[in-house]
Amino acid sequence: MNSKSPLITLILVFLSYTGYSQTYAFFGSFNHNKNKEGLYIYELDTIKGSLKKVTVAKIKNPSYLTLSPDGNFIYACTDTKTPNTGSVSSFAFNPAKKTLTFLNSQSSSGENPVYCDTHPLGKWLINGNYTESGISLYPLGNDGFIEPTTQHFDYFEGSINPNRRKNSHIHSTVFSPDGQYLFASDLGSDKIRCFEFDTLRKQPLIETNIIKTTPGSGPRHFTFHPNGKHAYCIGELSGTVTVYEYSSGNLKTTQEIATHNDSLTEGFESSDIHITPNGKFLYTTNRGSENNIAIFSVQENGTLKIIGYQSTLGKHPRTFAIDPSGKFIIVTNVNSSLAVVFSINQITGQLTKTSETSIEHVSCVKIKTY
């Protein structure tokens, strides 16, 4: 009897794990029709790396998504790329029952919302508008409903390329890991706008400083290293990643490295950037003529070393996400309507395709384990 106890214990642990841990992938898209499916939820098999559809919702152009810290609510940039309008919308997700329920929408206070993020406390939603450039902050109810905007900032500055940057274009709004600061990447003005976030104030956002990026770089997406000591910004138009030392709202440049190989000299369309949970590898996506994922190893001082490239096996990879275990990457190829899952080699960082799923004009993915 005693000789069987370790085996029985392992079986019980396994059953407990498989019974109570589920990983879901949340997809947004450009469906261009409020009466068509646009927001999709799939279950990710974390052994095989395959996707199984769970539920969907009809809403127009949920182009970018974020989740509440507990994963019970989904927030989406909606009515994206729709003239003279824009909104943010909320949904409740029940992972046990696998149900998705629309809650409400609010105006994005500007045209073409493209990015949103939730504060670590789960009490605020921040949104960035690209075309009518600005930042909007919304309080969130405990029931997941989005309350009316409590703060809004407009920006009108341009930069050195008048064809692309006649004025500001906010492309990401990212809270620091501790929630004390907000960083807004302004592609149009080649700046990262920094705000202090005071949770005790009715209007928490306080503009503090501006980080100027390389002229013409077009800062797009921004992320932090898990250790909180380094931050990284991808330049859409320069095809580069800028590495920063980070401390209390301050960024100090330590490196700028290309996301493309030497054969490409112009026409960069870099898009998204993320780091594995263990902090060992950083990945970026490149659209345009490349349609690939650039793979970097992260050095002890936070700087990057290129490892190689992996085709996304589709066209126009707008975003991607790494699952919480750090085992898989899912990338969204908008123009080929294809979500592709890759497994991550834990030693080398290299990627291997495990599955692909057709999702019409898929534009965004987020992953959460419950």
C-alpha positions as CSV (number, residue, x, y, z in Angstrom):
1,M,0.0,0.0,0.0
2,N,2.7,2.4,1.0
3,S,4.7,1.6,-2.2
4,K,1.7,2.9,-4.3
5,S,1.3,6.1,-2.4
6,P,3.7,8.3,-4.4
7,L,2.0,7.1,-7.7
8,I,-1.4,7.8,-6.3
9,T,-0.3,11.2,-5.1
10,L,1.1,12.1,-8.5
11,I,-2.2,11.0,-10.2
12,L,-4.2,13.1,-7.8
13,V,-2.0,16.1,-8.4
14,F,-2.3,15.6,-12.1
15,L,-6.1,15.3,-11.9
16,S,-6.3,18.4,-9.7
17,Y,-4.2,20.4,-12.2
18,T,-6.1,19.3,-15.3
19,G,-9.5,19.7,-13.6
20,Y,-9.0,23.3,-12.3
21,S,-6.5,24.9,-14.6
22,Q,-7.7,26.1,-18.0
23,T,-6.0,28.5,-20.4
24,Y,-8.0,30.7,-22.7
25,A,-7.0,32.8,-25.7
26,F,-9.0,35.9,-26.4
27,F,-9.0,37.2,-30.0
28,G,-10.2,40.5,-31.4
29,S,-10.6,41.3,-35.1
30,F,-11.6,43.7,-37.8
31,N,-15.0,42.4,-38.7
32,H,-16.3,45.8,-40.0
33,N,-19.9,44.9,-39.0
34,K,-21.5,45.1,-35.6
35,N,-23.8,42.2,-36.5
36,K,-20.9,39.8,-37.3
37,E,-18.8,37.8,-34.9
38,G,-15.8,39.8,-33.9
39,L,-14.6,38.8,-30.4
40,Y,-13.6,35.1,-30.0
41,I,-12.6,32.9,-27.1
42,Y,-10.6,29.7,-27.6
43,E,-9.3,27.2,-25.1
44,L,-5.5,26.6,-25.5
45,D,-4.3,23.0,-25.0
46,T,-1.1,23.7,-23.1
47,I,0.2,20.2,-23.9
48,K,-0.5,20.0,-27.7
49,G,-0.5,23.8,-28.4
50,S,-3.9,23.6,-30.2
51,L,-6.9,25.8,-30.0
52,K,-10.6,24.9,-29.5
53,K,-13.4,27.5,-30.0
54,V,-15.4,28.2,-26.8
55,T,-17.6,31.2,-27.5
56,V,-18.0,34.4,-29.6
57,A,-19.5,37.9,-29.4
58,K,-20.9,40.2,-32.1
59,I,-19.4,43.8,-31.9
60,K,-17.8,46.0,-34.5
61,N,-14.0,46.0,-34.9
62,P,-12.8,44.9,-31.5
63,S,-9.3,45.5,-32.7
64,Y,-7.4,45.4,-29.4
65,L,-8.2,43.7,-26.1
66,T,-7.1,43.7,-22.5
67,L,-8.3,41.7,-19.5
68,S,-9.0,42.7,-15.9
69,P,-6.3,41.4,-13.5
70,D,-8.6,38.5,-12.4
71,G,-9.6,37.7,-16.0
72,N,-13.3,38.0,-15.3
73,F,-13.8,41.0,-17.6
74,I,-12.6,41.7,-21.2
75,Y,-12.2,45.3,-22.4
76,A,-12.0,46.1,-26.1
77,C,-11.2,49.0,-28.4
78,T,-14.3,48.9,-30.6
79,D,-15.5,50.9,-33.6
80,T,-11.8,51.1,-34.6
81,K,-11.1,52.4,-38.1
82,T,-14.6,53.8,-38.2
83,P,-14.9,57.4,-39.3
84,N,-16.2,60.0,-36.7
85,T,-16.5,57.5,-33.9
86,G,-14.7,55.2,-31.5
87,S,-15.6,53.3,-28.3
88,V,-14.4,51.0,-25.6
89,S,-16.5,48.1,-24.6
90,S,-16.7,45.6,-21.7
91,F,-17.7,41.9,-21.5
92,A,-18.0,39.5,-18.6
93,F,-16.4,36.1,-19.0
94,N,-17.2,33.1,-16.9
95,P,-14.3,30.6,-17.3
96,A,-16.2,27.8,-15.6
97,K,-19.4,28.1,-17.7
98,K,-17.4,29.4,-20.7
99,T,-19.9,32.2,-21.3
100,L,-19.4,35.7,-22.6
101,T,-21.8,38.6,-21.8
102,F,-21.7,42.1,-23.2
103,L,-21.9,44.7,-20.5
104,N,-21.6,48.2,-21.9
105,S,-19.7,50.7,-24.1
106,Q,-18.3,54.2,-23.7
107,S,-17.1,56.7,-26.2
108,S,-13.3,56.6,-26.7
109,S,-13.3,60.5,-26.9
110,G,-11.5,60.3,-30.2
111,E,-11.4,58.4,-33.5
112,N,-9.6,55.1,-34.0
113,P,-8.9,53.6,-30.5
114,V,-6.1,51.1,-30.9
115,Y,-4.8,50.2,-27.4
116,C,-6.2,49.7,-23.9
117,D,-4.8,48.5,-20.6
118,T,-6.1,47.9,-17.1
119,H,-4.5,49.3,-14.0
120,P,-3.0,46.5,-11.7
121,L,-5.7,47.3,-9.1
122,G,-8.4,46.6,-11.7
123,K,-10.2,49.9,-11.0
124,W,-9.3,51.9,-14.1
125,L,-9.1,51.4,-17.9
126,I,-6.8,53.5,-20.1
127,N,-7.3,53.9,-23.8
128,G,-5.2,55.4,-26.6
129,N,-6.7,56.9,-29.8
130,Y,-4.5,56.9,-32.9
131,T,-6.3,59.1,-35.5
132,E,-7.7,61.8,-33.2
133,S,-4.7,61.4,-30.9
134,G,-5.4,61.2,-27.2
135,I,-5.6,59.3,-24.0
136,S,-8.8,58.6,-22.1
137,L,-9.1,57.2,-18.5
138,Y,-12.2,55.4,-17.3
139,P,-13.1,54.2,-13.8
140,L,-14.3,50.6,-13.7
141,G,-17.1,49.3,-11.6
142,N,-16.8,46.1,-9.5
143,D,-19.3,44.6,-12.0
144,G,-17.0,45.3,-14.9
145,F,-19.0,48.2,-16.4
146,I,-17.0,51.1,-17.8
147,E,-17.9,54.4,-16.3
148,P,-17.7,57.7,-18.2
149,T,-14.3,59.2,-18.9
150,T,-12.8,60.9,-15.9
151,Q,-9.7,62.3,-17.7
152,H,-8.8,63.0,-21.3
153,F,-5.6,64.4,-23.0
154,D,-5.3,65.5,-26.6
155,Y,-2.1,65.8,-28.5
156,F,-1.3,67.5,-31.9
157,E,2.5,67.4,-32.3
158,G,4.2,66.0,-35.3
159,S,7.8,64.9,-36.1
160,I,10.2,64.8,-39.0
161,N,8.2,62.7,-41.5
162,P,5.2,64.8,-42.6
163,N,3.8,62.0,-44.8
164,R,3.2,59.8,-41.7
165,R,3.5,62.1,-38.8
166,K,1.7,65.4,-39.4
167,N,0.4,65.1,-35.8
168,S,0.5,62.8,-32.8
169,H,-0.6,59.2,-32.9
170,I,-0.9,57.4,-29.5
171,H,-0.3,53.7,-30.2
172,S,0.0,52.2,-26.7
173,T,-0.9,53.0,-23.1
174,V,1.0,50.8,-20.6
175,F,0.9,50.9,-16.8
176,S,4.2,50.3,-14.9
177,P,4.1,46.9,-13.0
178,D,3.4,48.7,-9.7
179,G,0.7,50.9,-11.3
180,Q,2.4,54.1,-10.2
181,Y,3.1,55.4,-13.7
182,L,1.7,55.3,-17.2
183,F,3.7,55.3,-20.4
184,A,2.0,56.4,-23.7
185,S,4.0,55.7,-26.9
186,D,3.3,58.5,-29.4
187,L,4.3,57.3,-32.8
188,G,3.5,60.6,-34.5
189,S,5.7,62.8,-32.4
190,D,8.5,60.3,-31.6
191,K,7.9,60.6,-27.9
192,I,7.0,58.4,-24.9
193,R,4.7,60.4,-22.7
194,C,5.0,59.6,-19.0
195,F,2.4,60.2,-16.3
196,E,2.3,59.6,-12.6
197,F,-0.7,57.7,-11.4
198,D,-2.1,58.8,-8.0
199,T,-4.8,56.4,-6.9
200,L,-6.0,58.8,-4.2
201,R,-6.9,61.5,-6.7
202,K,-10.3,61.6,-8.5
203,Q,-8.2,62.4,-11.6
204,P,-5.2,60.1,-11.1
205,L,-3.1,61.0,-14.2
206,I,-0.5,63.7,-13.7
207,E,1.8,64.5,-16.7
208,T,5.4,64.3,-15.5
209,N,7.9,64.0,-18.3
210,I,8.5,63.2,-22.0
211,I,11.0,60.8,-23.3
212,K,12.2,61.7,-26.8
213,T,12.9,58.7,-29.0
214,T,15.1,58.6,-32.1
215,P,13.6,61.0,-34.7
216,G,11.7,59.0,-37.2
217,S,11.5,55.8,-35.1
218,G,7.8,55.9,-34.5
219,P,7.5,54.3,-31.0
220,R,4.6,51.9,-31.1
221,H,4.4,49.3,-28.3
222,F,6.1,49.2,-24.9
223,T,6.7,46.5,-22.3
224,F,8.5,45.9,-19.0
225,H,10.9,43.2,-18.1
226,P,9.5,40.9,-15.3
227,N,12.2,42.2,-12.9
228,G,10.8,45.8,-13.3
229,K,14.3,47.1,-13.9
230,H,14.2,47.4,-17.7
231,A,11.7,48.5,-20.3
232,Y,11.5,48.1,-24.1
233,C,9.9,50.0,-26.9
234,I,9.5,48.9,-30.5
235,G,9.8,51.6,-33.2
236,E,7.4,50.8,-36.0
237,L,9.1,52.9,-38.7
238,S,12.7,52.3,-37.7
239,G,12.4,48.6,-37.2
240,T,14.3,48.9,-33.9
241,V,13.9,48.0,-30.2
242,T,15.1,50.6,-27.7
243,V,16.2,49.2,-24.3
244,Y,15.8,51.4,-21.2
245,E,16.9,51.1,-17.6
246,Y,13.8,51.9,-15.6
247,S,13.3,53.4,-12.1
248,S,10.4,55.3,-10.6
249,G,9.0,56.7,-13.9
250,N,12.4,57.4,-15.4
251,L,13.8,55.8,-18.6
252,K,17.5,55.8,-19.5
253,T,18.4,54.5,-23.0
254,T,21.0,51.7,-22.9
255,Q,20.7,50.1,-26.4
256,E,18.9,50.4,-29.8
257,I,18.9,47.2,-31.8
258,A,17.4,46.3,-35.2
259,T,14.5,43.8,-35.3
260,H,15.2,43.0,-39.0
261,N,18.1,41.4,-40.8
262,D,20.7,43.4,-42.7
263,S,19.1,42.8,-46.1
264,L,16.2,45.1,-45.3
265,T,17.1,48.8,-45.5
266,E,13.7,50.5,-45.6
267,G,9.9,49.9,-45.4
268,F,10.0,48.7,-41.8
269,E,6.6,47.8,-40.2
270,S,7.5,46.5,-36.8
271,S,4.4,46.0,-34.6
272,D,4.4,44.2,-31.2
273,I,6.8,43.3,-28.4
274,H,6.7,40.9,-25.5
275,I,9.1,39.1,-23.0
276,T,8.8,35.5,-21.7
277,P,7.6,35.3,-18.0
278,N,11.1,34.1,-17.0
279,G,12.7,37.2,-18.6
280,K,15.1,35.1,-20.8
281,F,13.7,35.9,-24.3
282,L,12.2,38.9,-26.0
283,Y,10.2,38.7,-29.3
284,T,9.0,41.3,-31.8
285,T,6.8,41.1,-34.8
286,N,7.6,42.6,-38.2
287,R,5.0,43.1,-40.9
288,G,5.4,44.5,-44.5
289,S,7.8,42.4,-46.6
290,E,9.1,40.4,-43.6
291,N,6.1,38.9,-41.8
292,N,8.2,37.4,-39.1
293,I,9.0,37.2,-35.4
294,A,12.5,38.4,-34.4
295,I,13.9,36.4,-31.5
296,F,16.3,38.0,-28.9
297,S,18.0,36.7,-25.8
298,V,17.9,39.1,-22.8
299,Q,21.3,39.6,-21.2
300,E,21.8,40.2,-17.4
301,N,22.0,43.9,-17.9
302,G,18.8,43.9,-19.9
303,T,20.3,44.5,-23.3
304,L,19.4,42.2,-26.2
305,K,21.2,39.8,-28.5
306,I,19.6,38.6,-31.7
307,I,19.0,34.9,-32.0
308,G,17.1,34.6,-35.3
309,Y,13.8,34.9,-37.1
310,Q,10.7,32.9,-37.5
311,S,8.1,33.3,-40.2
312,T,4.6,34.0,-38.8
313,L,3.3,31.8,-41.6
314,G,0.9,34.5,-42.6
315,K,0.6,38.2,-43.6
316,H,0.6,41.3,-41.4
317,P,1.2,40.0,-37.8
318,R,-0.3,42.8,-35.9
319,T,0.0,41.4,-32.3
320,F,1.0,38.3,-30.5
321,A,0.9,37.0,-26.9
322,I,2.9,34.6,-24.7
323,D,1.0,32.2,-22.5
324,P,1.6,32.5,-18.7
325,S,3.6,29.3,-18.6
326,G,6.0,30.7,-21.2
327,K,5.6,27.6,-23.3
328,F,3.6,29.1,-26.3
329,I,3.3,32.1,-28.5
330,I,0.2,32.9,-30.5
331,V,0.5,35.4,-33.3
332,T,-2.4,37.1,-35.2
333,N,-1.9,37.5,-39.0
334,V,-4.6,40.0,-40.0
335,N,-4.4,39.9,-43.7
336,S,-4.4,36.1,-44.0
337,S,-7.0,35.7,-41.2
338,L,-4.8,33.2,-39.4
339,A,-3.8,32.7,-35.8
340,V,-0.7,30.6,-35.4
341,V,0.5,28.8,-32.2
342,F,4.2,28.2,-31.8
343,S,5.9,26.3,-29.0
344,I,8.9,28.0,-27.3
345,N,12.2,26.1,-26.9
346,Q,13.0,26.8,-23.2
347,I,16.7,26.6,-23.8
348,T,17.2,28.4,-27.2
349,G,14.1,30.5,-27.5
350,Q,13.5,29.2,-31.0
351,L,9.9,28.6,-32.2
352,T,8.1,25.6,-33.6
353,K,4.6,25.7,-35.1
354,T,2.1,23.5,-33.2
355,S,-1.2,24.6,-34.8
356,E,-3.1,27.2,-36.8
357,T,-6.7,28.5,-36.7
358,S,-8.6,30.6,-39.2
359,I,-10.2,33.7,-37.7
360,E,-11.4,36.3,-40.1
361,H,-9.1,39.4,-40.0
362,V,-7.8,38.5,-36.5
363,S,-6.0,41.5,-35.0
364,C,-5.3,40.9,-31.4
365,V,-4.7,38.1,-28.9
366,K,-4.5,37.9,-25.1
367,I,-3.9,34.7,-23.0
368,K,-5.0,33.9,-19.5
369,T,-4.8,30.9,-17.3
370,Y,-7.6,30.3,-14.7
